[in-house]
């Protein structure tokens, strides 16, 4: 893996997963060669990918923030979302579908685990629905009009600046969430 690829992967990790970027190897240290298997694993972990500067776009980052918020509300940790369903409803346009990559990176839910799905909807119907049937809780996330207007069209070259701007915003300025309670689905004793 080249130095540029390692730096880009570290920046993506920092942006999506909240971890720190890996330190650059010391000048006297030879770069560590990764096996093809390790390289594939790294590519899978960094779900979204990003432009050459290594920073994903604001829509992917918004999806990540929604995912983190949902985990906190459900008192779950990343990867411990069996029984939780994430449904992202959006137009089939990159800015909107990138949010799914952020959700996946934050929560560990995935299409393969059948707990993450993408449904076609209009831009006005854009929402992320998180259902925890065991707890009888549904969370409906919608991006705020100010987020949608501010970050609607962001050039790749401006992703780092947009990420800094997004980091400075409180959740309330990025998304709105509505909680819905439903009866829990527990088996009845006979």
C-alpha atoms as an extended CHARMM CRD file, in Angstrom:
* protein
*
       190  EXT
         1         1  UNK       CA              0.0000000000        0.0000000000        0.0000000000  PROA      1               0.0000000000
         2         2  UNK       CA              1.5190000000        3.3450000000       -0.9950000000  PROA      2               0.0000000000
         3         3  UNK       CA              2.1460000000        6.1880000000        1.4440000000  PROA      3               0.0000000000
         4         4  UNK       CA             -0.6240000000        8.2490000000       -0.1840000000  PROA      4               0.0000000000
         5         5  UNK       CA             -3.0840000000        5.3510000000        0.1430000000  PROA      5               0.0000000000
         6         6  UNK       CA             -2.1670000000        4.8530000000        3.8370000000  PROA      6               0.0000000000
         7         7  UNK       CA             -2.6330000000        8.5630000000        4.5550000000  PROA      7               0.0000000000
         8         8  UNK       CA             -5.9610000000        8.6370000000        2.6810000000  PROA      8               0.0000000000
         9         9  UNK       CA             -7.1460000000        5.5240000000        4.5440000000  PROA      9               0.0000000000
        10        10  UNK       CA             -6.1400000000        7.1020000000        7.8570000000  PROA      10              0.0000000000
        11        11  UNK       CA             -7.9960000000       10.3180000000        7.0890000000  PROA      11              0.0000000000
        12        12  UNK       CA            -11.0900000000        8.3850000000        6.0490000000  PROA      12              0.0000000000
        13        13  UNK       CA            -10.8830000000        6.3430000000        9.2340000000  PROA      13              0.0000000000
        14        14  UNK       CA            -10.5870000000        9.5390000000       11.2680000000  PROA      14              0.0000000000
        15        15  UNK       CA            -13.5330000000       11.1360000000        9.4990000000  PROA      15              0.0000000000
        16        16  UNK       CA            -15.8970000000        8.1610000000        9.4510000000  PROA      16              0.0000000000
        17        17  UNK       CA            -14.9480000000        6.2140000000       12.5460000000  PROA      17              0.0000000000
        18        18  UNK       CA            -13.6910000000        8.9390000000       14.8420000000  PROA      18              0.0000000000
        19        19  UNK       CA            -10.2640000000        7.3790000000       15.2670000000  PROA      19              0.0000000000
        20        20  UNK       CA             -6.9760000000        9.1490000000       14.8830000000  PROA      20              0.0000000000
        21        21  UNK       CA             -5.0550000000        8.9530000000       11.6490000000  PROA      21              0.0000000000
        22        22  UNK       CA             -2.1070000000        6.5560000000       11.6870000000  PROA      22              0.0000000000
        23        23  UNK       CA              1.2360000000        8.1050000000       12.3350000000  PROA      23              0.0000000000
        24        24  UNK       CA              3.5500000000        8.2780000000        9.3510000000  PROA      24              0.0000000000
        25        25  UNK       CA              6.3510000000        5.7330000000        9.5260000000  PROA      25              0.0000000000
        26        26  UNK       CA              9.6650000000        7.1010000000       10.7390000000  PROA      26              0.0000000000
        27        27  UNK       CA             12.0430000000        8.0810000000        7.9410000000  PROA      27              0.0000000000
        28        28  UNK       CA             14.3610000000        5.1310000000        8.7500000000  PROA      28              0.0000000000
        29        29  UNK       CA             11.5170000000        2.5900000000        8.8580000000  PROA      29              0.0000000000
        30        30  UNK       CA             10.8000000000        0.7020000000        5.6610000000  PROA      30              0.0000000000
        31        31  UNK       CA              7.1210000000        0.7250000000        4.6720000000  PROA      31              0.0000000000
        32        32  UNK       CA              5.2910000000       -2.3850000000        5.8220000000  PROA      32              0.0000000000
        33        33  UNK       CA              4.1020000000       -4.5360000000        2.9380000000  PROA      33              0.0000000000
        34        34  UNK       CA              0.5400000000       -5.7780000000        3.2590000000  PROA      34              0.0000000000
        35        35  UNK       CA             -0.6650000000       -9.0600000000        1.8770000000  PROA      35              0.0000000000
        36        36  UNK       CA             -3.3920000000       -8.9510000000       -0.7710000000  PROA      36              0.0000000000
        37        37  UNK       CA             -5.8050000000      -10.2640000000        1.8840000000  PROA      37              0.0000000000
        38        38  UNK       CA             -4.9560000000       -7.4480000000        4.3150000000  PROA      38              0.0000000000
        39        39  UNK       CA             -5.3220000000       -4.8900000000        1.5480000000  PROA      39              0.0000000000
        40        40  UNK       CA             -8.7850000000       -6.2460000000        0.6390000000  PROA      40              0.0000000000
        41        41  UNK       CA             -9.8000000000       -6.1720000000        4.3000000000  PROA      41              0.0000000000
        42        42  UNK       CA             -8.6970000000       -2.5390000000        4.5520000000  PROA      42              0.0000000000
        43        43  UNK       CA            -10.7240000000       -1.6650000000        1.4670000000  PROA      43              0.0000000000
        44        44  UNK       CA            -13.8280000000       -3.2820000000        2.9590000000  PROA      44              0.0000000000
        45        45  UNK       CA            -13.3570000000       -1.4960000000        6.3100000000  PROA      45              0.0000000000
        46        46  UNK       CA            -13.1700000000        1.8560000000        4.5850000000  PROA      46              0.0000000000
        47        47  UNK       CA            -16.6550000000        1.4660000000        3.1970000000  PROA      47              0.0000000000
        48        48  UNK       CA            -17.1300000000        4.6680000000        1.3090000000  PROA      48              0.0000000000
        49        49  UNK       CA            -13.8490000000        5.5110000000       -0.3370000000  PROA      49              0.0000000000
        50        50  UNK       CA            -13.0250000000        9.1170000000       -1.0230000000  PROA      50              0.0000000000
        51        51  UNK       CA            -11.2830000000       11.4800000000       -3.4030000000  PROA      51              0.0000000000
        52        52  UNK       CA             -7.5020000000       11.7920000000       -3.4350000000  PROA      52              0.0000000000
        53        53  UNK       CA             -7.4330000000       14.1020000000       -0.4130000000  PROA      53              0.0000000000
        54        54  UNK       CA             -8.9450000000       11.3220000000        1.7090000000  PROA      54              0.0000000000
        55        55  UNK       CA            -11.9910000000       13.1360000000        3.0760000000  PROA      55              0.0000000000
        56        56  UNK       CA            -15.4780000000       11.8140000000        2.3420000000  PROA      56              0.0000000000
        57        57  UNK       CA            -18.2740000000       14.1650000000        1.3700000000  PROA      57              0.0000000000
        58        58  UNK       CA            -20.7010000000       15.8530000000        3.7510000000  PROA      58              0.0000000000
        59        59  UNK       CA            -23.5900000000       13.5290000000        2.8700000000  PROA      59              0.0000000000
        60        60  UNK       CA            -21.6030000000       10.4150000000        3.8550000000  PROA      60              0.0000000000
        61        61  UNK       CA            -20.5210000000       12.1970000000        7.0370000000  PROA      61              0.0000000000
        62        62  UNK       CA            -24.1430000000       13.1280000000        7.8040000000  PROA      62              0.0000000000
        63        63  UNK       CA            -25.1120000000        9.4590000000        7.4500000000  PROA      63              0.0000000000
        64        64  UNK       CA            -22.3080000000        8.5910000000        9.8540000000  PROA      64              0.0000000000
        65        65  UNK       CA            -23.5640000000       11.1140000000       12.4180000000  PROA      65              0.0000000000
        66        66  UNK       CA            -27.0880000000        9.7330000000       12.1260000000  PROA      66              0.0000000000
        67        67  UNK       CA            -25.7170000000        6.2320000000       12.6830000000  PROA      67              0.0000000000
        68        68  UNK       CA            -23.7750000000        7.3060000000       15.7810000000  PROA      68              0.0000000000
        69        69  UNK       CA            -26.8230000000        9.0960000000       17.1730000000  PROA      69              0.0000000000
        70        70  UNK       CA            -28.9970000000        6.0090000000       16.6190000000  PROA      70              0.0000000000
        71        71  UNK       CA            -26.4730000000        3.7830000000       18.3960000000  PROA      71              0.0000000000
        72        72  UNK       CA            -26.4660000000        6.1450000000       21.3700000000  PROA      72              0.0000000000
        73        73  UNK       CA            -30.2890000000        6.2770000000       21.5320000000  PROA      73              0.0000000000
        74        74  UNK       CA            -30.5290000000        2.4780000000       21.2910000000  PROA      74              0.0000000000
        75        75  UNK       CA            -27.6770000000        1.9870000000       23.7820000000  PROA      75              0.0000000000
        76        76  UNK       CA            -25.7890000000       -0.1570000000       21.2750000000  PROA      76              0.0000000000
        77        77  UNK       CA            -22.2160000000       -0.2960000000       20.0670000000  PROA      77              0.0000000000
        78        78  UNK       CA            -20.9440000000       -0.5440000000       16.5220000000  PROA      78              0.0000000000
        79        79  UNK       CA            -21.4090000000       -4.0620000000       15.2350000000  PROA      79              0.0000000000
        80        80  UNK       CA            -23.9530000000       -4.9370000000       17.9480000000  PROA      80              0.0000000000
        81        81  UNK       CA            -26.9830000000       -4.1250000000       15.8380000000  PROA      81              0.0000000000
        82        82  UNK       CA            -28.4780000000       -7.5480000000       15.2250000000  PROA      82              0.0000000000
        83        83  UNK       CA            -32.2230000000       -7.0900000000       15.5320000000  PROA      83              0.0000000000
        84        84  UNK       CA            -32.0010000000       -3.4300000000       14.5070000000  PROA      84              0.0000000000
        85        85  UNK       CA            -33.0630000000       -2.4990000000       10.9880000000  PROA      85              0.0000000000
        86        86  UNK       CA            -31.7500000000        0.5610000000        9.1390000000  PROA      86              0.0000000000
        87        87  UNK       CA            -33.7530000000        1.6930000000        6.0990000000  PROA      87              0.0000000000
        88        88  UNK       CA            -32.5290000000        4.6690000000        4.0790000000  PROA      88              0.0000000000
        89        89  UNK       CA            -35.1420000000        6.1450000000        1.7340000000  PROA      89              0.0000000000
        90        90  UNK       CA            -33.7760000000        8.4670000000       -0.9210000000  PROA      90              0.0000000000
        91        91  UNK       CA            -33.4930000000        9.3510000000       -4.6060000000  PROA      91              0.0000000000
        92        92  UNK       CA            -31.0260000000        7.2480000000       -6.5620000000  PROA      92              0.0000000000
        93        93  UNK       CA            -28.4630000000       10.0680000000       -6.6840000000  PROA      93              0.0000000000
        94        94  UNK       CA            -24.9450000000        9.8440000000       -5.2830000000  PROA      94              0.0000000000
        95        95  UNK       CA            -25.2330000000       12.5850000000       -2.6530000000  PROA      95              0.0000000000
        96        96  UNK       CA            -28.2120000000       10.8230000000       -1.0700000000  PROA      96              0.0000000000
        97        97  UNK       CA            -26.9870000000        7.2430000000       -1.4050000000  PROA      97              0.0000000000
        98        98  UNK       CA            -23.5860000000        8.1610000000        0.1000000000  PROA      98              0.0000000000
        99        99  UNK       CA            -25.4160000000        8.5010000000        3.3980000000  PROA      99              0.0000000000
       100       100  UNK       CA            -25.8030000000        4.6970000000        3.4450000000  PROA      100             0.0000000000
       101       101  UNK       CA            -22.0170000000        4.3210000000        3.4190000000  PROA      101             0.0000000000
       102       102  UNK       CA            -21.7950000000        6.5870000000        6.4570000000  PROA      102             0.0000000000
       103       103  UNK       CA            -24.5330000000        4.6100000000        8.2190000000  PROA      103             0.0000000000
       104       104  UNK       CA            -22.7230000000        1.3660000000        7.5290000000  PROA      104             0.0000000000
       105       105  UNK       CA            -19.3790000000        2.7110000000        8.7330000000  PROA      105             0.0000000000
       106       106  UNK       CA            -20.9140000000        4.0330000000       11.9700000000  PROA      106             0.0000000000
       107       107  UNK       CA            -23.1400000000        1.0940000000       12.8710000000  PROA      107             0.0000000000
       108       108  UNK       CA            -21.7010000000       -2.0400000000       11.3050000000  PROA      108             0.0000000000
       109       109  UNK       CA            -25.0910000000       -2.7520000000        9.7110000000  PROA      109             0.0000000000
       110       110  UNK       CA            -24.8340000000       -3.9460000000        6.1330000000  PROA      110             0.0000000000
       111       111  UNK       CA            -26.7280000000       -5.1490000000        3.1070000000  PROA      111             0.0000000000
       112       112  UNK       CA            -25.0950000000       -8.5440000000        3.5940000000  PROA      112             0.0000000000
       113       113  UNK       CA            -26.4040000000       -8.8450000000        7.1550000000  PROA      113             0.0000000000
       114       114  UNK       CA            -29.8500000000       -7.8710000000        5.8740000000  PROA      114             0.0000000000
       115       115  UNK       CA            -30.1750000000       -5.1400000000        8.5040000000  PROA      115             0.0000000000
       116       116  UNK       CA            -29.4340000000       -2.2290000000        6.1470000000  PROA      116             0.0000000000
       117       117  UNK       CA            -31.4600000000       -1.4140000000        3.0680000000  PROA      117             0.0000000000
       118       118  UNK       CA            -31.9120000000        1.3220000000        0.5170000000  PROA      118             0.0000000000
       119       119  UNK       CA            -35.3630000000        2.2320000000       -0.8040000000  PROA      119             0.0000000000
       120       120  UNK       CA            -36.1590000000        4.6170000000       -3.6310000000  PROA      120             0.0000000000
       121       121  UNK       CA            -37.9730000000        7.7990000000       -2.5940000000  PROA      121             0.0000000000
       122       122  UNK       CA            -38.1470000000       11.4280000000       -3.6700000000  PROA      122             0.0000000000
       123       123  UNK       CA            -35.8470000000       14.1090000000       -2.2640000000  PROA      123             0.0000000000
       124       124  UNK       CA            -38.7970000000       15.4200000000       -0.2180000000  PROA      124             0.0000000000
       125       125  UNK       CA            -39.2490000000       11.9560000000        1.3230000000  PROA      125             0.0000000000
       126       126  UNK       CA            -35.5360000000       11.5540000000        2.1850000000  PROA      126             0.0000000000
       127       127  UNK       CA            -35.2440000000        9.8640000000        5.5760000000  PROA      127             0.0000000000
       128       128  UNK       CA            -33.4160000000        7.1940000000        7.5160000000  PROA      128             0.0000000000
       129       129  UNK       CA            -35.5980000000        4.9020000000        9.6040000000  PROA      129             0.0000000000
       130       130  UNK       CA            -34.0720000000        2.8410000000       12.4130000000  PROA      130             0.0000000000
       131       131  UNK       CA            -36.2720000000        0.1380000000       13.9410000000  PROA      131             0.0000000000
       132       132  UNK       CA            -35.4380000000       -1.7630000000       17.1140000000  PROA      132             0.0000000000
       133       133  UNK       CA            -38.3790000000       -4.1970000000       17.3110000000  PROA      133             0.0000000000
       134       134  UNK       CA            -37.1910000000       -5.6990000000       20.6010000000  PROA      134             0.0000000000
       135       135  UNK       CA            -37.4300000000       -2.3280000000       22.3160000000  PROA      135             0.0000000000
       136       136  UNK       CA            -40.4410000000       -1.2230000000       20.3110000000  PROA      136             0.0000000000
       137       137  UNK       CA            -38.6080000000        1.9160000000       19.2210000000  PROA      137             0.0000000000
       138       138  UNK       CA            -38.4730000000        3.5350000000       15.7960000000  PROA      138             0.0000000000
       139       139  UNK       CA            -36.2440000000        6.5370000000       15.0720000000  PROA      139             0.0000000000
       140       140  UNK       CA            -36.9690000000        8.6310000000       11.9640000000  PROA      140             0.0000000000
       141       141  UNK       CA            -34.1350000000       10.8910000000       10.8340000000  PROA      141             0.0000000000
       142       142  UNK       CA            -34.5200000000       13.7460000000        8.3520000000  PROA      142             0.0000000000
       143       143  UNK       CA            -31.8020000000       16.1640000000        7.3280000000  PROA      143             0.0000000000
       144       144  UNK       CA            -32.5660000000       19.7610000000        8.2200000000  PROA      144             0.0000000000
       145       145  UNK       CA            -33.4340000000       22.1570000000        5.4070000000  PROA      145             0.0000000000
       146       146  UNK       CA            -30.3650000000       24.2560000000        6.3150000000  PROA      146             0.0000000000
       147       147  UNK       CA            -28.0400000000       21.2240000000        5.9600000000  PROA      147             0.0000000000
       148       148  UNK       CA            -29.6040000000       20.2900000000        2.6330000000  PROA      148             0.0000000000
       149       149  UNK       CA            -29.2440000000       23.8210000000        1.2830000000  PROA      149             0.0000000000
       150       150  UNK       CA            -25.7330000000       24.4020000000        2.6220000000  PROA      150             0.0000000000
       151       151  UNK       CA            -24.2300000000       21.0920000000        1.4510000000  PROA      151             0.0000000000
       152       152  UNK       CA            -26.3540000000       20.3140000000       -1.5990000000  PROA      152             0.0000000000
       153       153  UNK       CA            -23.5800000000       20.8980000000       -4.1030000000  PROA      153             0.0000000000
       154       154  UNK       CA            -20.0350000000       20.5010000000       -2.7720000000  PROA      154             0.0000000000
       155       155  UNK       CA            -17.1020000000       20.0160000000       -5.1260000000  PROA      155             0.0000000000
       156       156  UNK       CA            -14.6480000000       17.1840000000       -4.3060000000  PROA      156             0.0000000000
       157       157  UNK       CA            -11.9030000000       19.7290000000       -3.7330000000  PROA      157             0.0000000000
       158       158  UNK       CA            -14.0430000000       21.3730000000       -1.0440000000  PROA      158             0.0000000000
       159       159  UNK       CA            -14.7750000000       18.1620000000        0.9280000000  PROA      159             0.0000000000
       160       160  UNK       CA            -12.1050000000       18.8930000000        3.5870000000  PROA      160             0.0000000000
       161       161  UNK       CA            -13.5700000000       22.3570000000        4.2480000000  PROA      161             0.0000000000
       162       162  UNK       CA            -17.1250000000       20.9640000000        4.2550000000  PROA      162             0.0000000000
       163       163  UNK       CA            -16.0730000000       18.2780000000        6.7610000000  PROA      163             0.0000000000
       164       164  UNK       CA            -14.6730000000       20.9620000000        9.0950000000  PROA      164             0.0000000000
       165       165  UNK       CA            -17.8790000000       23.0010000000        8.7650000000  PROA      165             0.0000000000
       166       166  UNK       CA            -19.9930000000       19.9280000000        9.4470000000  PROA      166             0.0000000000
       167       167  UNK       CA            -17.9010000000       19.0180000000       12.5040000000  PROA      167             0.0000000000
       168       168  UNK       CA            -18.6640000000       22.4570000000       13.9590000000  PROA      168             0.0000000000
       169       169  UNK       CA            -22.4400000000       21.9620000000       13.6740000000  PROA      169             0.0000000000
       170       170  UNK       CA            -24.4630000000       20.4270000000       16.5090000000  PROA      170             0.0000000000
       171       171  UNK       CA            -26.6400000000       17.4410000000       15.5740000000  PROA      171             0.0000000000
       172       172  UNK       CA            -29.7860000000       19.6210000000       15.6780000000  PROA      172             0.0000000000
       173       173  UNK       CA            -28.4630000000       21.6100000000       12.7150000000  PROA      173             0.0000000000
       174       174  UNK       CA            -27.6940000000       18.4550000000       10.7250000000  PROA      174             0.0000000000
       175       175  UNK       CA            -30.7600000000       16.3000000000       11.3250000000  PROA      175             0.0000000000
       176       176  UNK       CA            -34.0890000000       16.0770000000       13.0980000000  PROA      176             0.0000000000
       177       177  UNK       CA            -35.1530000000       12.8600000000       14.7930000000  PROA      177             0.0000000000
       178       178  UNK       CA            -38.6070000000       11.6810000000       15.7140000000  PROA      178             0.0000000000
       179       179  UNK       CA            -39.0760000000        8.7890000000       18.1520000000  PROA      179             0.0000000000
       180       180  UNK       CA            -42.0370000000        6.4470000000       17.8890000000  PROA      180             0.0000000000
       181       181  UNK       CA            -42.9060000000        3.8120000000       20.4890000000  PROA      181             0.0000000000
       182       182  UNK       CA            -44.6450000000        0.5820000000       19.5230000000  PROA      182             0.0000000000
       183       183  UNK       CA            -45.5230000000       -2.4890000000       21.5350000000  PROA      183             0.0000000000
       184       184  UNK       CA            -42.4900000000       -4.7540000000       21.9190000000  PROA      184             0.0000000000
       185       185  UNK       CA            -42.5790000000       -8.0480000000       20.1040000000  PROA      185             0.0000000000
       186       186  UNK       CA            -41.9830000000      -10.5710000000       22.8700000000  PROA      186             0.0000000000
       187       187  UNK       CA            -43.2980000000      -14.1320000000       22.6970000000  PROA      187             0.0000000000
       188       188  UNK       CA            -46.2020000000      -14.8780000000       25.0120000000  PROA      188             0.0000000000
       189       189  UNK       CA            -46.0710000000      -17.7840000000       27.4550000000  PROA      189             0.0000000000
       190       190  UNK       CA            -48.6580000000      -20.5330000000       26.9950000000  PROA      190             0.0000000000
